[in-house]
């Protein structure tokens, strides 16, 4: 298939699999880890921008936690087997939200503490059958950009708007187009927790947020999570298949099951609403989406190697090393390539999807200039070395989708 992330991932050495590690458990190689790290950084910045505070929680817990949350009844068939340790039963978590509920419950809360927002890139585990596993798109360990907001009922619509605006900002940076917004509702099949009144109010709040942002949406009965309705952001992958990458979900089930409370302005005890918010979704699925979207040629800020400096001959080695060091001091991922013919090194750099090539020959060394190649634009030209460093630094900092044309 064209632009299949599995083939490109192997070709570009982004991730690998090992029979000794197991199916559905990809190994992030150094270049792939760069992409994931940059996505996690973006998610963390957006979380902080909207008032989330970072937490770290364990990847396992006692079975009792998931019995209380409702996940055991719903997902036990898809969870890894119970581990018995010291007379207690532990399981790898299928979701991060019960842990965040316990963070909320760690101390007393009042209306002045709300909204109480938490974020974590947390690992969760699904015992997927081997036949459905596929590269990074379907795995057994999911690393999720996960945030949870605990708020008063009257704050829900505002928090949903905040989350949707953050998703829109991220998608603009990543060059992703939303196919449509899906309002996922309960359905006649059963298995949904909570009262009709709770569902009606929650669905109304989600519609209100979508209407406020003037986002067209499609109602989808039966597609809700078991604990509440949600907004799913649907995109098409490189093969034209529909995927859910980002979600905003309401949950009135876990606050009830864990007896979460806050003291209101009236001095009484009230139940918060829990909002599950995934801006980028799983790191695996988002990376697969981007590999296919850009055919492996990532935007400069996501490129594992942002600049490759190519001296024409050994006579320019010192000048090339100086340029590479100047770029590295600005935080630019830079490699120096000196071995082999210049043509072979340029071809190798193009195949590796390096964002910027900086060629230094005798003339460039004398004039302190750079012969710049921008493979994404099929453009080549000359810049002063200081201007080249500034160009790369500013474009990476701005997270542009491709280099700007040379003057």
Secondary structure, DSSP 8 states (H G I E B T S, - for coil): -TT-HHHHHHHTTSEE--TTT-TT--EE-HHHHHHHHHHHHHHHHHHHHTT-EE----SEEEHHHHHHHSHHHHHGGGS---EEETTEEEEE-S-SHHHHHHHHTTS--BGGG-SEEEEEEEEEE----GGG-BTTTB-SEEEEEEEEEEE-GGGHHHHHHHHHHHHHHHHHHHT----EEEEEE--TT----S-HHHHHHHHHHHHHHHHHTT--EEEEET-SBTTB-EEEEEEE-TTS-EEEEEEEEEESHHHHHTT--EE-TTS-EE--EEEEEESS-BHHHHHHHHHHHTTT---TTT-SS-EEEEESSGGGHHHHHHHHHHHHHTT--EEE--SS-HHHHHHHHHHTT-SEEEEE-HHHHHHTEEEEEETTTTEEEEEEHHHHHHHHHHHHHTT-SS-----
